[in-house]
Each structure stands twice: as structure tokens, then as C-alpha cells.
């Protein structure tokens, strides 16, 4: 089990790299995360899981499965989350009921043992930090799981954020003895410069904790080329002032499945601007993308409070293009109705009115992977859907995509405003190329899926060079029942 001293210390990336490394050594490897909290989800045949686990499954060269992330909490507000249990929606968890997570331990252990039965090695990712002692009583995400499943753990510290010595020693200090005994070693992640300069730091941690160090992993610059797990990783990256096409994306609180943007961010000829609250949408943008949302009505209210609706309407009058993805698609219509209060308080709100469609949210949740055809160009690809409700209206007759015999999405009469429920459309190189060409851009010879595969290979080699992977395997074999 890979634990971290905090969120965003690189646990997901390390697990992905280890999955690729050990798979390429001939082992049957599977990733596992007992509990994830993220609105960045992936569709599998059995339901939805965290997108990080889907990437880790890809790294292990196997299909993603709901057992890889049996508990997914999808934040709907500051005080509550939707519960996705073994792939299916199972209710709502208010912040005051957070201890109820412990109720899901039987399903977590059931999924874990099923994975173990069909794999040589299961690599488990923790969530947040095991030092959150206020959450320990019914923990299923970190050492509570490790003890229940008898899984040895390694603690990762992120030196790039500073205070790594204190965070590792501090974690050791606050853990109860039985929890502390589950941690067998530590490692340092994201080191910049000469690692020999940190030898004294490693010795300080080892002397204070008794844990051996399994390595000091240098900064992996290509991490940004892989899909990120949550909003902490959501950032523009290096801007490209000379790029031929400028795309603006307003970042709203409930943003979901934002890795839709990754292929565009990687295009050399695209300057992708993520616009934060308090900032105006750039007036020189060629395309505005409204991304997916877990809380469409709330995000629609934020969009108006920030004045982004005014910016978008002005952009449209100037002849600019607008694309809405999933929740963003719903916002482009005339009205969004949530009569059952599925994403917050029941209610409805006027949309931006840029598409002649209306949306009604209902209990039936669509979760599926699909083959798609871009109607305008004939380009084909693979995408997925995760959404509540249905959207209908006159502009749906000009659907931009076909999914089998079904038309999908909607477009304005002049084609400059488009909405779709499909996620991942830009990951398909022919679809992305055709889309960029249609709005005046030029796609490069960049192949997104091939780039992800090559990056996973480089990540595996990076970890092999800087971690004691033989010691990791030896620790895994300590679990009862393993040779």
C-alpha cells in the first residue's frame, strides 16, 4: 500500500508507474484504491470509478473494473457527496455522517479479495494522509484498510512542497502503535537537484522513525502529460502566446472530468487558458469550453456571479465558438431543471440560451463507454458518458456526434455553439484534428494515446532507477498467504 503524508504528494502517479513496471516484468498487476473522493471519474462496463484508477489499470495493461475503486465519493457541495459503491450510485453522504464510511468496509474488502484472486500483485493507493487522526475511528482509506486487509504500507513524502522531514516524522509521531507498525518504509518524491544533498535528511527521518528509505525519486517533469486525479492538479501549465488557437475554460467549483482538456493542452498549436474566479474570460479567445460539472445549477449560478455569462455572450456575438461538455452542455440550453434535488436543492434555472434545448435531471444515471462518429468529418473514436438527465430540443436535430444509430448532442444553426454529453472526444486524434480544423486551428502530428503510453513507460523506468523495487516486492510477499 502506497500512503502519502498528504494529498497530491504523487501517490497516484507512483502507483501507475509501479503498475507498468511490474507488469512489464511479467506479473499480473492490479491497482486498488479503497476510497476515492473525486469528480474526475471513468466509465467501466460495471459502473464508474476514479479516473486515476482507470489510468493505473491502463498502466497495468488491463481493463478497468469497479473493484479497483469500490467507494467513490463525488462532492456535490461543501458539505456533502454522492456515494458510488462498487460502481453504482448508493446515496448521499453528508459531512456530518462522514464516519459512515466505515459501513462500506465489507464491500471494500470483498472487492480487494476479488482482485487478489486474479492478480499476482495488487498495489493499493491511500487517500489523503494517515495522520488525519480525527478520521481514524472508521477509516477505510488508509491504515484502517491496511490493518483490516493485512497489507504492508510505504509512506511517501513530497519534498517539493517543503517540510518533508517534519511531515514524515510527524506522521510517525501521531499514529497509534498498531497503525505505525503497518508502515514498513518511506520514500521521498519530487526531489530537484543532487539527491546526495539530502542524505542527512534521509538519516534524520530513519533515525526518528526506524523506517528504512526505499529511495529518493527525482522530479518527473512529464507527469503533466498524464491525466490528473483531482482539482488540486488542475492548472494551465505553460501558456503558449504564439499558438494559433486560444481556448478559454472557466473553472467552476463543481468541475468534473476535466481531463477532457488534457489532449488540447498538449497540442503545440493550442493555448489553453484556465480562467479562475475573479478573472474575466479573455476577449481574444477562439473557443470557450464549458467543462463537465457535478453540480450544474450551482455552477451555473457561479458562472453568472462571475460575469462569465456576459463574457460568453459577447464572445458569441463576435463570432466565437462555444463548446459545452456534459454539465456545460446543459448550461448552454434554455433551462436546467432538477425537480428531485439530485445535485443539490431542488429547483431550476435559466441556461445561457445559446442552444435551443432543455434539460431535466432524473434518477437514471448513464455510465457507459461508446464508439463515436464525428458527423461533420466522419472521424471515429472512443468516448464515454457519465451524466444524469436528458436534454432535448430543436438544436438536437443537428447533433455533432453519432453513437451507433443514435445521434448525440446539439448544435446551433450556424454550428458555432455545440454541446455534447460525451467525455474524452479529444483523446481520439482524428476527432480532435477535425474539430480544431473546423474552428480555424491546425492540429499537429501529436498522437495523444500513444503519448500517454510512452509517458507511462518513462515513468516506470524513472521509478525503477530510483526506488528499491526488489524491496517493494519483498514487502508484498509478507502478506499472509503469499509465497
C-alpha positions as CSV (number, residue, x, y, z in Angstrom):
1,X,0.0,0.0,0.0
2,X,1.3,3.4,-1.0
3,X,0.4,6.1,1.6
4,X,1.2,9.8,1.5
5,X,1.9,12.4,4.1
6,X,-0.9,14.5,2.4
7,X,-3.0,14.9,-0.7
8,X,-1.3,15.5,-4.0
9,X,2.1,14.1,-3.0
10,X,2.3,11.8,-6.0
11,X,0.6,8.6,-4.8
12,X,-1.5,8.1,-7.9
13,X,1.5,8.6,-10.2
14,X,3.7,6.3,-8.2
15,X,1.1,3.6,-8.3
16,X,0.6,4.0,-12.0
17,X,4.4,3.8,-12.6
18,X,4.7,0.7,-10.4
19,X,1.8,-1.0,-12.2
20,X,3.6,-0.5,-15.6
21,X,7.0,-1.5,-14.1
22,X,5.9,-4.8,-12.6
23,X,3.5,-5.7,-15.4
24,X,6.4,-5.4,-17.8
25,X,8.4,-7.7,-15.6
26,X,5.7,-10.4,-16.3
27,X,3.5,-10.1,-13.2
28,X,-0.3,-9.8,-13.3
29,X,-0.8,-6.5,-11.6
30,X,-4.0,-4.7,-10.5
31,X,-4.4,-1.2,-8.9
32,X,-6.7,-0.6,-5.9
33,X,-8.0,2.4,-4.0
34,X,-10.4,1.6,-1.2
35,X,-12.0,5.1,-1.2
36,X,-11.5,8.0,-3.6
37,X,-13.0,11.5,-3.4
38,X,-13.0,13.0,-6.9
39,X,-15.4,14.3,-9.6
40,X,-12.9,13.0,-12.2
41,X,-14.5,9.6,-12.9
42,X,-14.1,6.9,-15.5
43,X,-16.8,4.7,-17.0
44,X,-16.3,0.9,-16.9
45,X,-18.7,-1.8,-18.0
46,X,-19.8,-2.2,-14.4
47,X,-20.1,1.5,-13.4
48,X,-17.8,4.4,-12.6
49,X,-14.5,4.6,-10.7
50,X,-11.9,7.3,-10.1
51,X,-10.1,8.2,-13.2
52,X,-6.8,7.7,-11.5
53,X,-7.6,4.0,-11.1
54,X,-8.5,3.8,-14.8
55,X,-5.1,5.2,-15.6
56,X,-3.4,2.8,-13.3
57,X,-5.3,-0.1,-14.9
58,X,-4.1,1.1,-18.3
59,X,-0.6,1.1,-16.9
60,X,-1.1,-2.5,-15.8
61,X,-2.4,-3.2,-19.3
62,X,-5.7,-4.5,-18.1
63,X,-9.3,-3.2,-18.4
64,X,-10.6,-1.0,-15.6
65,X,-13.0,-2.6,-13.2
66,X,-15.3,-1.3,-10.4
67,X,-13.4,-3.5,-7.9
68,X,-10.4,-1.2,-8.4
69,X,-12.2,1.6,-6.6
70,X,-15.2,0.3,-4.6
71,X,-16.0,3.6,-2.8
72,X,-16.1,6.8,-4.9
73,X,-17.3,10.0,-3.2
74,X,-18.2,12.7,-5.7
75,X,-18.5,16.1,-4.0
76,X,-21.8,17.9,-4.6
77,X,-21.3,20.8,-2.2
78,X,-19.1,22.0,0.6
79,X,-21.0,19.6,2.9
80,X,-21.9,16.5,1.1
81,X,-21.0,13.9,-1.6
82,X,-22.7,11.4,-3.8
83,X,-21.8,7.8,-2.9
84,X,-20.8,5.5,-5.7
85,X,-20.5,2.0,-4.3
86,X,-18.8,-0.7,-6.4
87,X,-19.7,1.4,-9.5
88,X,-23.3,2.3,-8.7
89,X,-24.9,5.4,-7.0
90,X,-25.8,4.3,-3.5
91,X,-27.0,7.6,-1.9
92,X,-25.6,10.7,-0.4
93,X,-23.1,11.3,2.4
94,X,-23.3,14.5,4.4
95,X,-20.1,15.8,6.0
96,X,-21.6,15.2,9.5
97,X,-22.1,11.5,8.6
98,X,-18.5,11.0,7.4
99,X,-17.9,8.3,9.9
100,X,-20.4,6.2,7.9
101,X,-17.6,5.4,5.5
102,X,-16.8,2.5,7.8
103,X,-20.1,0.9,6.8
104,X,-18.6,0.2,3.4
105,X,-15.6,-1.8,4.7
106,X,-17.2,-5.2,3.8
107,X,-17.6,-4.1,0.2
108,X,-14.1,-2.7,0.1
109,X,-12.6,-6.0,1.4
110,X,-14.8,-8.0,-1.0
111,X,-13.5,-6.0,-4.0
112,X,-9.9,-6.2,-2.8
113,X,-10.0,-10.0,-2.3
114,X,-11.6,-10.5,-5.8
115,X,-8.7,-8.5,-7.3
116,X,-6.2,-10.5,-5.3
117,X,-7.7,-13.8,-6.6
118,X,-6.9,-12.8,-10.2
119,X,-3.6,-10.9,-9.8
120,X,-0.1,-11.7,-8.7
121,X,0.3,-8.2,-7.2
122,X,-2.2,-5.6,-6.1
123,X,-0.8,-2.1,-5.5
124,X,-3.1,-0.1,-3.2
125,X,-3.3,3.7,-3.1
126,X,-4.2,5.5,0.1
127,X,-6.2,8.7,0.2
128,X,-5.1,12.0,1.8
129,X,-2.9,11.2,4.8
130,X,-3.0,8.5,7.5
131,X,-2.1,11.3,10.0
132,X,-5.7,12.6,9.9
133,X,-6.4,11.1,13.4
134,X,-9.8,12.8,13.6
135,X,-10.9,10.5,10.8
136,X,-9.2,7.3,12.1
137,X,-12.1,5.7,14.0
138,X,-13.8,4.2,11.0
139,X,-11.1,4.7,8.4
140,X,-11.3,2.6,5.2
141,X,-8.9,4.6,3.0
142,X,-5.6,4.3,4.8
143,X,-4.3,2.3,7.7
144,X,-7.8,1.2,8.7
145,X,-7.9,-0.7,5.4
146,X,-4.3,-1.8,5.7
147,X,-4.9,-3.4,9.1
148,X,-8.2,-5.0,8.0
149,X,-6.6,-6.5,4.9
150,X,-3.2,-7.1,6.4
151,X,-1.4,-5.1,3.8
152,X,2.1,-3.6,4.5
153,X,2.5,0.1,3.7
154,X,5.1,2.6,2.4
155,X,4.8,6.3,3.3
156,X,5.6,8.8,0.6
157,X,6.7,12.4,1.4
158,X,6.7,15.2,-1.2
159,X,9.9,17.3,-0.8
160,X,8.8,19.8,-3.4
161,X,6.2,21.3,-1.1
162,X,8.6,21.7,1.7
163,X,8.7,20.3,5.3
164,X,9.1,16.7,4.2
165,X,11.2,15.8,7.2
166,X,8.6,17.1,9.6
167,X,5.7,15.6,7.7
168,X,7.2,12.1,7.8
169,X,8.4,12.2,11.4
170,X,5.2,14.0,12.4
171,X,3.1,11.2,10.8
172,X,5.1,8.6,12.7
173,X,4.6,10.6,15.9
174,X,0.8,10.9,15.8
175,X,0.0,7.3,14.7
176,X,-1.0,4.8,17.3
177,X,1.4,1.9,17.7
178,X,-0.6,-0.7,15.8
179,X,-1.0,1.7,12.8
180,X,2.6,2.7,12.9
181,X,3.6,-1.0,12.7
182,X,1.9,-1.3,9.3
183,X,4.3,1.1,7.7
184,X,7.5,-0.7,6.7
185,X,9.4,2.0,4.9
186,X,9.3,5.5,3.4
187,X,10.4,7.2,0.2
188,X,10.9,10.8,-0.9
189,X,9.2,12.1,-4.0
190,X,9.7,15.1,-6.4
191,X,13.3,15.9,-5.4
192,X,15.0,18.6,-7.5
193,X,18.8,18.7,-7.8
194,X,21.5,16.5,-6.4
195,X,19.9,13.8,-4.2
196,X,23.2,13.3,-2.3
197,X,22.5,16.7,-0.7
198,X,19.5,15.0,1.1
199,X,21.5,12.1,2.7
200,X,21.5,13.8,6.1
201,X,17.7,14.4,5.8
202,X,17.1,10.7,5.0
203,X,19.2,9.7,8.0
204,X,17.3,12.1,10.3
205,X,14.0,10.5,9.2
206,X,15.3,7.0,9.5
207,X,16.7,7.6,13.0
208,X,13.5,9.2,14.2
209,X,11.1,6.6,12.8
210,X,13.1,3.4,12.4
211,X,11.8,3.1,8.8
212,X,14.3,2.3,6.0
213,X,14.3,4.6,3.0
214,X,13.4,2.9,-0.3
215,X,14.6,5.8,-2.4
216,X,14.6,9.5,-3.3
217,X,12.7,9.9,-6.5
218,X,13.6,13.0,-8.6
219,X,11.0,15.3,-10.1
220,X,9.3,13.7,-13.1
221,X,8.6,16.5,-15.5
222,X,6.3,14.5,-17.8
223,X,3.8,13.9,-15.0
224,X,1.7,16.7,-16.5
225,X,1.3,14.6,-19.7
226,X,-0.9,12.1,-17.7
227,X,-4.5,12.5,-16.6
228,X,-4.7,14.0,-13.1
229,X,-6.8,12.7,-10.3
230,X,-8.4,15.8,-8.8
231,X,-8.7,19.5,-8.9
232,X,-5.5,20.1,-7.0
233,X,-3.8,19.1,-10.2
234,X,-5.9,21.4,-12.4
235,X,-3.6,24.1,-13.7
236,X,-2.9,25.6,-17.1
237,X,0.7,24.6,-17.4
238,X,3.0,26.7,-19.6
239,X,1.0,29.2,-21.7
240,X,1.7,29.4,-25.4
241,X,1.4,33.1,-26.5
242,X,2.3,32.3,-30.1
243,X,-0.1,29.5,-30.6
244,X,-2.6,29.7,-33.5
245,X,-5.7,28.9,-31.4
246,X,-6.7,30.2,-28.0
247,X,-9.2,28.3,-25.9
248,X,-10.6,29.7,-22.6
249,X,-12.1,27.5,-19.9
250,X,-13.9,29.0,-16.9
251,X,-13.1,26.8,-13.8
252,X,-16.2,26.4,-11.7
253,X,-16.4,24.8,-8.2
254,X,-18.1,21.6,-9.4
255,X,-15.8,21.0,-12.4
256,X,-15.8,17.3,-13.3
257,X,-13.9,15.1,-15.8
258,X,-11.5,17.9,-16.5
259,X,-9.1,15.6,-18.2
260,X,-11.2,16.2,-21.3
261,X,-8.9,19.2,-21.6
262,X,-5.6,17.3,-21.5
263,X,-5.3,16.5,-25.2
264,X,-5.9,20.1,-26.1
265,X,-3.4,21.3,-23.5
266,X,-0.8,19.0,-25.2
267,X,-1.4,20.4,-28.7
268,X,1.6,22.6,-29.6
269,X,-0.7,25.0,-31.6
270,X,-3.3,25.4,-28.8
271,X,-3.0,27.9,-25.9
272,X,-5.4,26.7,-23.2
273,X,-6.3,29.3,-20.6
274,X,-7.9,28.1,-17.4
275,X,-9.8,31.1,-16.1
276,X,-10.2,31.3,-12.3
277,X,-12.9,33.1,-10.3
278,X,-12.3,36.9,-10.2
279,X,-10.8,36.8,-13.7
280,X,-12.6,37.7,-17.0
281,X,-12.7,35.4,-19.9
282,X,-10.1,36.6,-22.5
283,X,-11.7,38.6,-25.3
284,X,-9.4,37.1,-27.9
285,X,-10.4,33.5,-27.3
286,X,-11.3,31.5,-30.4
287,X,-13.2,28.9,-28.4
288,X,-14.8,28.9,-24.9
289,X,-15.3,25.4,-23.4
290,X,-17.8,24.9,-20.5
291,X,-16.5,21.7,-19.0
292,X,-18.4,19.0,-17.1
293,X,-20.0,19.7,-13.8
294,X,-21.1,17.6,-10.8
295,X,-23.4,20.5,-9.7
296,X,-24.8,22.1,-12.8
297,X,-27.3,24.5,-11.2
298,X,-24.7,25.7,-8.6
299,X,-22.0,26.1,-11.2
300,X,-24.5,28.0,-13.5
301,X,-25.1,30.4,-10.6
302,X,-21.3,30.9,-10.2
303,X,-20.9,31.5,-13.9
304,X,-23.4,34.3,-13.6
305,X,-22.0,35.7,-10.4
306,X,-18.6,35.9,-12.0
307,X,-19.9,37.7,-15.1
308,X,-18.7,34.9,-17.3
309,X,-22.2,34.6,-18.9
310,X,-21.8,38.2,-20.2
311,X,-18.3,37.3,-21.5
312,X,-19.6,34.2,-23.2
313,X,-22.5,36.1,-24.9
314,X,-20.1,38.8,-26.1
315,X,-17.7,36.1,-27.4
316,X,-20.6,34.6,-29.3
317,X,-21.6,38.0,-30.8
318,X,-18.0,38.4,-32.0
319,X,-18.4,35.1,-33.9
320,X,-16.6,32.9,-31.4
321,X,-17.1,29.2,-30.9
322,X,-18.6,27.7,-27.7
323,X,-18.5,24.0,-26.7
324,X,-20.3,22.6,-23.7
325,X,-19.3,19.2,-22.3
326,X,-21.9,17.3,-20.2
327,X,-22.9,19.7,-17.5
328,X,-21.5,22.5,-19.7
329,X,-23.8,21.3,-22.4
330,X,-26.8,21.6,-20.1
331,X,-25.8,25.2,-19.2
332,X,-25.9,26.2,-22.9
333,X,-29.6,25.4,-23.2
334,X,-32.7,27.4,-22.3
335,X,-33.3,25.9,-18.9
336,X,-32.0,23.2,-16.5
337,X,-34.4,21.6,-14.1
338,X,-33.6,19.4,-11.1
339,X,-37.0,18.7,-9.7
340,X,-35.8,15.9,-7.4
341,X,-32.8,17.7,-6.0
342,X,-30.3,15.2,-7.3
343,X,-27.4,17.6,-7.4
344,X,-28.4,19.9,-4.5
345,X,-31.6,21.7,-3.6
346,X,-34.5,21.0,-6.0
347,X,-35.1,23.8,-8.4
348,X,-34.4,25.1,-11.9
349,X,-32.6,27.9,-13.6
350,X,-32.4,29.6,-17.0
351,X,-29.5,28.5,-19.1
352,X,-27.4,30.7,-21.3
353,X,-29.9,30.2,-24.2
354,X,-27.2,29.6,-26.8
355,X,-28.8,26.2,-27.7
356,X,-32.5,25.5,-28.3
357,X,-32.6,22.6,-25.8
358,X,-33.9,22.0,-22.3
359,X,-32.5,19.6,-19.6
360,X,-34.3,17.7,-16.9
361,X,-32.3,15.7,-14.4
362,X,-33.7,12.3,-13.3
363,X,-32.5,9.4,-11.2
364,X,-31.3,7.2,-14.1
365,X,-27.6,7.7,-14.4
366,X,-25.9,7.0,-17.7
367,X,-22.5,5.4,-17.4
368,X,-21.0,3.8,-20.5
369,X,-18.1,3.7,-22.9
370,X,-19.1,4.2,-26.5
371,X,-17.7,4.3,-30.1
372,X,-18.4,7.6,-31.7
373,X,-18.5,9.2,-35.1
374,X,-17.9,12.9,-35.6
375,X,-20.8,13.7,-38.0
376,X,-19.1,16.6,-39.8
377,X,-15.9,14.9,-40.7
378,X,-16.6,11.2,-40.4
379,X,-13.7,10.8,-37.9
380,X,-14.2,8.0,-35.4
381,X,-13.1,7.5,-31.9
382,X,-13.9,6.2,-28.4
383,X,-15.6,8.2,-25.7
384,X,-17.6,7.7,-22.5
385,X,-20.7,9.1,-20.8
386,X,-21.4,9.8,-17.1
387,X,-24.4,12.0,-16.6
388,X,-27.8,12.4,-15.1
389,X,-30.9,13.5,-17.1
390,X,-31.8,14.1,-20.7
391,X,-31.5,17.1,-23.0
392,X,-34.0,17.7,-25.8
393,X,-34.9,20.4,-28.2
394,X,-34.8,21.6,-31.8
395,X,-31.0,22.0,-31.9
396,X,-30.6,18.3,-31.1
397,X,-31.5,17.6,-34.7
398,X,-28.1,19.0,-35.6
399,X,-26.2,16.5,-33.4
400,X,-22.4,16.7,-33.7
401,X,-21.9,13.0,-33.0
402,X,-23.4,9.6,-33.7
403,X,-23.2,6.7,-31.2
404,X,-24.2,3.7,-33.2
405,X,-27.6,4.5,-34.7
406,X,-28.2,7.3,-32.1
407,X,-27.5,10.9,-32.6
408,X,-25.8,12.7,-29.7
409,X,-25.5,16.3,-28.7
410,X,-26.8,19.5,-30.2
411,X,-25.6,22.4,-32.4
412,X,-26.8,25.9,-33.2
413,X,-27.9,26.6,-36.8
414,X,-24.6,28.2,-37.7
415,X,-22.6,25.4,-35.9
416,X,-20.7,27.8,-33.7
417,X,-22.3,26.6,-30.5
418,X,-22.1,22.8,-29.8
419,X,-23.0,20.7,-26.8
420,X,-22.4,17.0,-26.1
421,X,-22.7,14.6,-23.2
422,X,-19.6,12.7,-24.5
423,X,-16.3,12.9,-22.5
424,X,-12.9,12.1,-23.9
425,X,-13.7,13.1,-27.5
426,X,-10.4,15.0,-27.9
427,X,-8.4,11.9,-26.9
428,X,-9.2,10.5,-30.3
429,X,-6.6,12.0,-32.6
430,X,-8.8,12.1,-35.8
431,X,-11.7,13.7,-33.9
432,X,-9.5,16.3,-32.3
433,X,-7.8,17.1,-35.6
434,X,-11.2,17.6,-37.4
435,X,-12.6,19.7,-34.5
436,X,-9.6,22.0,-34.4
437,X,-9.6,22.4,-38.2
438,X,-13.3,23.3,-38.1
439,X,-12.7,26.3,-35.8
440,X,-9.7,27.6,-37.7
441,X,-6.9,25.8,-35.8
442,X,-4.2,23.4,-37.1
443,X,-3.6,20.1,-35.2
444,X,-0.1,18.8,-35.0
445,X,1.1,15.3,-35.7
446,X,0.7,14.7,-31.9
447,X,-0.8,11.4,-31.0
448,X,-2.4,11.6,-27.6
449,X,-3.0,8.0,-26.7
450,X,0.5,7.0,-27.9
451,X,2.0,9.8,-25.8
452,X,0.2,8.5,-22.7
453,X,1.6,5.1,-23.3
454,X,5.2,6.4,-23.8
455,X,4.9,8.6,-20.7
456,X,3.9,5.5,-18.6
457,X,6.9,3.7,-19.9
458,X,9.2,6.6,-19.0
459,X,7.6,6.8,-15.6
460,X,8.2,3.1,-14.9
461,X,11.8,3.4,-15.9
462,X,12.1,6.5,-13.7
463,X,10.9,4.6,-10.7
464,X,13.0,1.6,-11.4
465,X,16.1,3.8,-11.4
466,X,15.3,5.5,-8.1
467,X,13.3,3.1,-6.0
468,X,14.3,-0.2,-4.4
469,X,11.7,-2.2,-6.3
470,X,13.0,-5.6,-5.1
471,X,12.4,-4.4,-1.5
472,X,8.9,-3.4,-2.6
473,X,8.2,-6.9,-3.9
474,X,9.7,-8.5,-0.7
475,X,7.2,-6.4,1.4
476,X,4.3,-7.5,-0.8
477,X,5.2,-11.1,-0.1
478,X,4.9,-10.6,3.6
479,X,1.1,-10.6,3.3
480,X,-0.3,-13.8,4.8
481,X,-1.0,-16.4,2.1
482,X,1.7,-15.1,-0.3
483,X,4.8,-17.0,-1.0
